[in-house]
Amino acid sequence: MTNRPTKSVRPVDQVAAGKAYFADLGLDVSHFGAIWHLFKVGQLMGIDLNQISRQHGLSIADFHLLSALMMNDPVPMRATDLASALNVTNAALSGRVARLAERGLLTCTEAAADRRTKMLLHTSEGAEKVRCIGSDLEHAGRFVHHYRQLPQGDRDALERIIAQLHTMMDRDFLPVTRGDS
């Protein structure tokens, strides 16, 4: 077995190596650090949030779906509107909705005006799952833990900047509600 030098796994070193590599290819790397860090933080948050959600028998995507329904509470939400809000297709949403309905976490009924339209509403059990997961995220979530260690001015700036990027990018991705689009 050959002794190879260990590559650094420190985020700052990874960004420097990535910038050097792509700069050598003649590419503009001014955005590289921001993209790399946002992507990696998102990836790590996904792992953390899924671990917490799994303790309650759900995925973070299930939690996200139920949370989105609660924001419309107490009014049922059209499945198409929920798919749009979650940036997923109706086809992707339908399987998840069926599983959550089967578990008693939401109801799926036909709209009175159009039986093809499905109306979704969380149940009290679904609301309780969201409350429990939300509480665990607050108390055990690694992002929340590290975020709280930042000075208030940095937290405010981070939220403002991420909100601005989110708003701009959201305009680039029109909702797709049909599986064939």
C-alpha positions in Angstrom: 0.0 0.0 0.0 1.3 3.4 -1.0 1.4 6.2 1.6 -0.3 9.0 -0.2 -0.5 12.5 1.3 -3.8 13.2 2.9 -5.8 15.9 1.2 -7.2 18.5 3.5 -10.9 18.4 4.3 -11.0 21.8 5.8 -13.6 23.9 3.9 -11.2 26.8 3.3 -8.6 24.5 1.9 -11.2 22.8 -0.4 -12.3 26.1 -1.7 -8.7 27.2 -2.4 -8.0 24.0 -4.2 -11.2 24.3 -6.3 -10.5 27.9 -7.2 -6.9 27.1 -8.2 -8.1 24.2 -10.4 -10.8 26.1 -12.2 -8.6 29.3 -12.5 -6.0 27.1 -14.2 -8.7 26.2 -16.8 -9.2 29.9 -17.5 -12.5 30.2 -15.7 -13.7 33.1 -13.5 -13.7 31.8 -9.9 -15.0 34.9 -8.1 -18.3 33.0 -7.3 -16.7 29.7 -6.5 -16.4 30.1 -2.7 -20.0 31.3 -2.3 -21.3 28.4 -4.4 -19.1 25.8 -2.7 -20.0 26.9 0.8 -23.7 27.3 0.2 -23.9 23.9 -1.5 -21.9 22.1 1.2 -23.9 23.8 4.0 -27.1 22.8 2.3 -25.8 19.3 1.9 -24.8 19.0 5.6 -28.1 20.6 6.6 -30.0 18.1 4.6 -28.2 15.2 6.4 -28.8 16.8 9.8 -32.5 17.6 9.1 -33.2 14.1 7.7 -31.6 12.5 10.8 -33.8 14.5 13.1 -37.0 13.9 10.9 -36.3 10.2 10.7 -36.5 10.0 14.5 -40.2 10.8 14.0 -40.6 8.4 11.1 -40.6 11.1 8.4 -38.1 12.6 5.9 -37.3 16.3 5.8 -39.3 16.4 2.5 -42.3 15.0 4.5 -41.8 17.6 7.2 -41.5 20.4 4.5 -44.8 19.2 2.9 -46.7 19.1 6.2 -45.2 22.5 7.2 -46.3 24.1 3.9 -49.9 22.8 4.5 -49.9 24.3 8.0 -49.0 27.7 6.7 -52.4 27.6 4.9 -54.2 26.4 8.0 -57.1 26.0 8.5 -57.9 26.3 4.8 -57.2 23.1 2.7 -54.6 23.6 -0.1 -55.0 22.5 -3.7 -52.4 19.8 -4.5 -51.3 21.8 -7.5 -50.6 24.9 -5.4 -48.7 22.8 -2.9 -46.6 21.3 -5.7 -45.8 24.8 -6.9 -44.9 26.0 -3.5 -42.5 23.0 -3.0 -41.0 23.3 -6.5 -42.0 19.7 -7.4 -44.2 18.2 -10.0 -47.7 16.9 -9.3 -46.5 13.4 -10.0 -43.7 13.7 -7.5 -46.1 15.1 -4.9 -48.9 12.5 -5.4 -46.9 9.5 -4.1 -45.8 11.4 -1.0 -49.3 12.7 -0.3 -50.7 9.1 -0.6 -48.1 7.8 1.9 -48.7 10.6 4.4 -52.5 10.3 4.0 -52.2 6.5 4.6 -50.4 7.3 7.8 -53.1 9.7 8.9 -50.9 12.8 8.7 -53.0 14.6 6.1 -56.3 14.3 4.3 -56.8 14.4 0.5 -60.3 15.1 -0.7 -61.9 16.1 -3.9 -62.8 19.8 -4.4 -66.6 20.4 -4.4 -66.4 22.5 -7.7 -64.0 20.1 -9.6 -63.6 16.5 -8.5 -60.3 16.3 -10.4 -58.8 18.9 -8.0 -57.4 17.4 -4.8 -57.6 19.4 -1.6 -55.0 18.7 1.1 -55.1 19.5 4.8 -52.9 18.3 7.6 -54.5 16.3 10.4 -54.0 16.9 14.1 -51.5 14.0 14.0 -49.6 15.7 11.1 -49.6 19.0 13.0 -48.2 17.2 16.1 -45.4 15.6 14.0 -44.5 19.1 12.6 -44.4 20.5 16.1 -42.2 17.7 17.5 -39.8 17.8 14.6 -39.6 21.6 14.7 -38.9 21.5 18.4 -36.1 18.9 17.8 -34.6 21.0 15.0 -34.6 24.0 17.4 -32.9 22.1 20.2 -30.7 19.5 18.4 -30.2 20.9 14.9 -26.6 21.5 14.2 -27.2 24.5 11.9 -29.3 26.1 14.5 -26.6 25.5 17.1 -23.9 27.0 15.0 -26.1 29.8 13.7 -26.9 31.0 17.2 -23.1 31.3 17.8 -22.8 34.0 15.1 -23.1 37.6 16.2 -26.6 39.0 15.7 -25.4 41.4 12.9 -24.0 38.4 11.0 -27.2 36.5 11.4 -29.2 39.4 10.2 -26.8 39.9 7.2 -26.9 36.2 6.3 -30.7 36.1 6.4 -30.9 39.2 4.3 -28.4 38.0 1.7 -29.8 34.5 1.4 -33.4 35.9 1.2 -32.3 38.2 -1.7 -30.6 35.4 -3.6 -33.6 33.1 -2.9 -36.0 35.7 -4.3 -33.9 36.3 -7.4 -33.4 32.6 -8.1 -37.0 31.8 -7.4 -37.9 34.0 -10.4 -35.7 31.8 -12.6 -37.5 28.6 -11.7 -41.1 28.7 -12.7 -43.3 26.1 -11.0 -43.6 22.9 -12.8 -46.8 21.0 -11.9 -47.0 18.4 -14.7 -44.8 15.4 -14.9 -44.4 15.9 -18.7 -43.1 19.5 -18.6 
